[in-house]
Amino acid sequence: MELLPTLALQMPTLPILDDLLLLLLGAMVVALITRRLRIPYTVGLVVAGAVIGFLRHQGALPSGTGHFEVSQDFILLILLPPLLFDGAMNTPFKKLRENSGIISTMALLGTLGCILITSAAIKSATGWTWDLSLLLGAMVSPTDPVSVLAIFREQGVEKRLSTIVEGESLFNDGLVVVLYILLLRGLDSGWDQISLGSGILTFCHMIGVGALVGLSLGAFVNWLIERINEHLVEVLLSILLAYGSYLLAERFHASGVIAVVFAGLMVGNVGRHTSMTPTAILSLGLTWEVITFIANSLAFIALGFAVDPQLVLENYDLVLLVWVASIAARALMTYSIGGIDQVIRGSYPRSWLHVIHWGGLKGAVPVALALGVAKSSYLTETAPRMQAVVAGVVMLSMLIQGTTVKPLLSWLKIVRPREARRRWERHQARAIAVSTAIEELGDAAASTEVDPQRIQSLRDRLLSIRETIHQDLKQVLEDHPEFAAEQIRDVVIRLLHRQRTAVEDAYREGILSDEALRDVQGEIDQLLLEEFPDPVPGGLGEEVKS
């Protein structure tokens, strides 16, 4: 009886693994709750991070040696590369070129303007030196469009607006991280060793060499992928590229962030369209969706490990000032730069500027940068306050801006109420309800003593109602035939996924060879990538339709 306790004591333990598993479990719960409540996932993560921070700093959660601790390496080397790589990989070159004017100007001049204005407000309120004020101003300047883009997809916002918001965020992240690193170096090493000229040269070196490393490695990986017909290896190469480009650029004292961005652009715009098989493309998308989900979750929740919510409350006045200053600075830059671009080209509505401004949420990158200042020898006393302010600004941004983007879209009529779709879905819901009632009526008639004539009367009425609903649905389809196409596409997609599962089951049972499995998997995956796929692989779709 005493053997089991003895063995349990001898089993090796790894507290950090326990902590990470609990964090991922918490992230999963947050995802489920936010989906049920129909609120942005990142808003839920902010709240979860605050709760974890409170519990940890109250001693309710374990800490110390062996347990999960936030470090600069964890933030800059583990979390940032996948977040930036995935964003770049899903940004199309064509859309970037079409909107290069406003994207590049907002990412460069707009970001620098926001940093200067916000930093000036910080300096006037705190009395800090310019370098400290600029560091905090830089940390709260990157934008995170994750939540906003999810709302855009849900509401059917025009792709061009999504590209502008995402493209600006992608490049301002890279610019801000470079400035952040330069400011930290200056604070730790002393500004007397860095002249204006050398600072500019260093900045250009970090940007230029970082871009060259990213483009070169991205092209090399695309060349390898073109010669490898193994989707698991191709996905693994993309992961190695994300981290490898960062590390190699850092070895050359360049910007790993810029390298990751350009490497992601190369894979997403060249490799995915010219080198990868359909199976690899689908696997790549699913894999990176999971990786960024984990990285985003850990970034927000890690803030709770590093920042005491009590410290955020103690600095509420500075938090509010920095958030308002950053909002005002972004408004000034957006309406000036975007207004000029809109007047010159006039290729999008002026109302888009309101969304570009208000959709500039603060998210994972500010969190990562804030956690990274803890290792600075110069910021030993100031780092906790800076982290608290960034945490507070991110919370305000997510809770206020993140929850009001959708109403803003409706108010601006960028997304008009889709009455036809609501009518379609409402009739579908009623059809389901009536069909269920008819089935239940049959069960009730069989299990209870009820007058058959009354049962038949109820049945006739329900059948009449169902017929009326079907006529209404038919009328909606005549007015909006695209709904029928969407329904058929959803059915075909489900059929293709079921066929893929059946083929894999047959392979596991030894009915199919490995070669046959790969051939049919590739055919099905190719169909899954098409907008309106055939229902079966192998070119049989036309025969079925005829």
N, C-alpha and C positions, 0 to 999 in steps of 0.2 A: 504493500500500500504506500510505502514511503518512496518507492522507486520513481514514480511519475514526478512528484515535486522536485526530487533530486535532479532528474533529467532536465526539467524545465529551467532550473537554475543554471545548468551547464550550457543551455542553448545560447548561441551567439545572438546578440541584440544590436540593432543599428537604429538608434533613436531618430536620426535624420530621415530615414526611410519611413518610419512611422509618421513623422510630421508631414512629409510630402504626400503620403497616402491620404492623411486626414484633410490636407489642403485640397487635393483633387476631389475628394468626396464632397467637401464643402462647395467647390466650384460646380460640381454636377447638380447639387441641390439648388444652388442659386440659379443655374440655367433652367431647371424645371420650374421653379417658382416664377421667375421673370417671364417665362413663356406663357405660363398660366395667367399671369396678371397683365400680359401684353405691354410690358415696359422694357426698355432697352436693357440688354444683359449687363452692360458695363455699369449701369446705374445700380443694379443689384450687387455687383462686385464692390463698388465703392462703399455701400452700406455694410457688406460682409467684412471688408477690410477694417472699417471703423470698429465693428463689434469685436473682431479678433484683436485689434490693437488694444481695446479697452480691457479685454480678458487677460491678455498677455501681461500688460503693465500692472494689472491688479494681482498678478501671481497665480491666476487660475489656469494658465497654460504653461507647460514646461519650457524652460530655456536653459541656456548654459552650454557647457562642453558636450559635443556630440549631437546636439539638437540643431534644428534648422536656424541658421543665422544669415542675415542679409549682408552680402559683401559686394564690393565694386565689381569684382570679376563675375560674380553671379549675374549682376544686372547687365553689364556691358558686353560680356562674352556669351552668356547663355540666353538671355531674354531678347536683347535688341536685334541681333541678326535675323532670327526667324520672323519677327514682326515686320521688319523693313523688307526682307526678301519676298515675303508673300504679297505685300502691298505692291511692290515693283513688278512682280511676276504677273499680276492681274491688271496691270495698267497698259493699255494698247498704245503702240507707237503712233498709229494713225490719229487717234483721238488727241494724243499729246501734241502732235504737230498742228492739228486744226485749232487748238486752243493754246498754242505755245506762248502767245503774247501775254495774256493775262496770267497764265500759270507761272511763267518764268519771272514776270515782274512782281507778282504777289509773293512768290517764294523768296526772291532776293530783296528787292526794295521794301516790299510790304513787311517782311519778317524783320529786317533791320530797323525799319521805322517803329514797329511794335516794341522791339527790344529797347530802343532809345527812349521812347515815350514812357513805357512802363518803368524803366530803370530810373528815369528822372523823378517820377512820382515816389518810388521807393526811397531814393536818396533824400528827397525833401521830407518824407515822413519819419525816417529812421536816423538820418544823420550819418549813414554809412558812407564809406569811400565809394568812388565811382566803380572800382573793380568789383567790390562786393555787390553793389546795386545791379551792375550789368550781369553778374552771374545769376542772381535771382531772376532778373528780368528775362534772361535767356532761357532759364529753366521752365518758365511758365508760358513761353511763346509757341512751342510746337503744338500743332493741332492733330487731333486723332479722329478721323472720319468714320471709325468702325460702326458706331451706333447710328450715325446720320445716314450712312450708305445703306444700312439695313432698313431704315425707314424709307429711304428713296426706293429701294426695290419693292418693298411692301406696297407703296403708294403708286408705283408705276411712273416715277419721275423720269423725265427725258434723260437719256444716257449722257448727253453732253454736259449737263449740269453736274452729274455724278463724277464725270471725268475731271472737270475743273476743280471740284472740292478735293478729290482724291489725289490728283496730280500736284496741286499746291502743297498738300500735306506731305506727300512723299519727298519733295525736294526741300521744303523748309525744315523737315526733320534732319536731313543730312547737313544743311547749313548750320542749324542751331547746335548740333552735336560737335561740329568742328570748332565753333566759337566757344562752346563750353569747355572743350579740352584745352584750347589755347588760354582761356581765362584761368583754369585750374593750374596750368603750368606756370603762368605768370605769378599767381598768388603764392605757389609753393616755392618757386625758384627765385622770385624777386624780379620786379619790372626793370630794374636797373641793368639787367643783362639782356633785355629784349628791346630793341629799337623799333620805331614805326616801320622802317623799311624791312627789317628782318621779320617783323610780325606779318607784314603783307606777303613777303616771299614764302614764309612758312604756311600761311593760309592757302596760297595758290598751289604750293607743293602738295599739301594734303588733299586738296580738291582734285588737282590734275592727275597726280600719281594714283590716287584712289580710284578715279574713273578709269584710268588705263588698266589697272589691275583687274577691276571688275569686268571690263569689256574683254580683256584677253582671256581670263579664266572662263568667262561665260562662253566665248567662242570655242575654246578648247573642249569644254564639257559638251557643247552641242556637237562637235566633231566626234567625240567618243560615243555619244548617244546614237548618232546616225549609224554607227557600226556595231551597236549592241542591240540585239532584239530580245531583251529581257527586262520586263517592266519593273521588277523589284530592284534590279541594279540601277536602272535609270532614275528611279525615285531616290535611291540612296545617293546617287551622284549629285542630285539637286541639293540634298541636305549637306553633303560634304562641300559643295560649292558655296552655300550660304555661310558656313562657318570658316571654310578655308580662305575665301576671298577676304573676309574680315581680318583673319590672323596674318595672312601674307601682306596685306596693305599696312598693317601695324608694324610688321617687321621692317618695312621701308619707311617708317615714320610718316605714313600717309593716313588718310581717313579710312578706317575700316567700314564705317557707315556708308560712305559714298561708294566704296567698292561693292558692298552688298547690294546697294540700289541698282547699280549698272549691271551687275551679274544677274540680278533678278529680271531686269528688263530684257537682257539677252535671251535667257531661257524662256520667258513668257512670250516673247514676240518673235523669236527666231526658232529656237529649239522645239517649242511646243507645236509649231505649225509646219516645220520642215523635217524634223528629225525623229519625232516620237511616234510610236504606234498608238492607235486609239486606246488600247488597254493601259498604256503608260500614261496617257493624258488623264484618263479617269482616275487612275491610282494616284497620280501626282496631285490632282485637285483634292481628293479625299484626304490624303496624307497631310498636306499642308493645312487643310482646314482644321484637322485635329491638333497639329503642332501649334498653330496660332491661337487656338482655343486655350490650350494649356499655358502658353506663354503669356497671353493676356490675363488669364486667371491668376497666375503666380505673380505677375507684376503688380496687380491691384492689391491682392491679398498680402503680398510681401510688404507693402506700405504699412499695413497694420502691425507687422512685426517690428518695424523700425521707428514708427511715430506714435507717441503717446497722444490719444485724443484729447486728454486734458491740456496738453501743450497747445493743441490747435485752438481750443476754446480760450486759452489765456491770450492768444494772439489774434483773436477774432477781428480786431480793428484793422490790423495789418493785412489779414487775409481778405477782408472785404475791400480794402483800398486797392490791393494788388489785382483782385478780380475785376473791379470796376475800371481800373486803369487799363488793364489788358483788353477789356471789352471796348472801351472808348478808343484806344489806340488802333485796334483792329477795324473799328468802324471808320475812323479817319482814313486809314490806308485803303480799305476795301472800296469805299465810296469815291475816293479820289482816283485811284488806279483803275478800278473797274468802271467808274464813270467815264473816264477818258477813253478806255478801250471800247466801251459800249457806244460812245458817240462816234468814234472813228469807224468802227466796223458795223455796229448796229445789228449784230448777228444773233443776239439773244435779248430777251425782255429785261428791262431795268429791274423788275421785281426779283430777278435772280440774285442781285447784289445783296438783298436782305438775307437770303438763305445762305449765301457764301459767308457773309459776316457772322450771322447767328449760329451757323453750323460749324464754326471753328472751335469745337470742343477741346478741352484739355484731357488727355488720357494717359496711355501707357508710357509714352516717351518722357513726358515731364516727371512721371513717377520714377522711371528708371534713372533719370539724371539726378533727381533729388536724393535717391538712395546712394548714388555714387559719390556724393560729397563727403560721406562719413570718413573716408580714408585720407582726406586732405589734412596734412599736418597743420596748415595755416587756419583751417576752419574748425578746429576742435571745439571751440566754444560756440561758434555761430551756426554750425551745421544742424544741430537739433531744431533751432528756430526756423532755419531755411526749409528744412524738411516739413515742419509743421505747416508753414505757410503754403508750400506747394500742395501738400495734402488737402488743405482747406480749399484752395483754389480749384483743384480737381473735383472735389466734392460739390462745390457750388456750381461749377460748370456742368457736371453731369446731372445734378438734381434739378437745376433750373433750365439750362439750355437744352439738355438731352431730352427732357420731358415736354418741351414746348415747340420742338421743331415740327412735329406733325401738325399741331394746330396752326402754326405759321404757314405751312404749305397750303392748308385749306383756306385760310384767311386771304392769302395772296392769290388764290385761285390758280396756283401752279398745278395743283392736283384738284380738279373739280370733283364733287361728289359723283361717284359712279353709280347712278340710279339704275341703269340697265343691269349692271352686274348684281347689285343688291336685289333687284326684282327677280333675277334669275336664281340667285341663291335662296331667296325667300320661298319661291315656288318649289324649289328642290326640297327644302326643309319640310314644307307642307306635304309634299308627295310622300316623303319618308314617313311622316307622322301618320298620314291616312292609311298607308299600306300596313303599318304596324297595328293600327286600330282594327283593320279588317282581319288580320291574323289573330289578334287577341279576341275578337268577337267570336271567331270560330271555336277557340279554346273555351270561352265562357259558355257557349251554347252546349258544348259537349260535357261540361263538368257541373252545370247547374240546371235546375228545373225552371226554364223560362219559356213563356209563350212563344212557339216557333214563329208565329206571325209577326210578333214584335221584333224578334231577332232578324227576320227577313226584311222588315221595314227599315231597321237600322242599317242593315247591310246594303240595301238599295240606296239609301241616302249617302252612305260612305262611298259607294261606287260612283254615284253621281258627282260627288265632290271631287273624287280622284280624276274623273274624266274632265271636269272643268279645269282642274289644275294642269292636266296634260295638254289641254288646248291652249292654256296661257303659256306654258313652256314652249309649245310649238310656235306661238306667235312671237315670243322673244327670240327664238332661233331664227325665224324669218327676218326679223329686224336686225339681228346681230349674229350672222352665221359664224363669226369667229369663235363664239362660245362652243359651238358644236365641234369645231376643229380642235379647240383646247381639250374638250372632253375626250375625243378620240385619241389625241396625243397622250393624255394621261393613261388611258386604257392600254395603249400600245406600249408605253414605257413599263407599266406593270407587267405586261406579258413578256417583254424582253428580259426583265429582271428575273421573272419566274423561269424562263427558258435557260438563263445562265446558271441559275441554281440547280436545275434539273441536270444539265450537262456536267456540272461539277460533282453532283451526287453519283452520276453514272461513272465518272472517272474514279471516284473513291471506291466504288464497288468493283472496279476492274473491268467494266464493260468497254470503256474507251481507252485508247492509248494516249500518252502525253501529247503526241503530235496532233491528234484529232482534237483534243481538248483545247490546245492553243489556237488552232485554226478557227474553231467555232467561237471561242471566246473573243478573238479578234474581230470576227464578223459582227457579233452582237454588240461589242463595244463601239464599233464604227457606226452602227445604227443608233446607238444611244447618244452619240454626239450630233446627230442630224436634228434639224428643227422639226421635221415631220417624218419620222422614220417608218420604214416598212415593219410589219408585225413579226416577220421571221427572217433569219439570216439566209445568206446564200443566194440572194437575188430572186427569191420566190415570192416576194411581196407583190410584184406586178401580176403574177399568175393568180394569186389569191384575190386581188382587187378586181381582176377582170372576170 
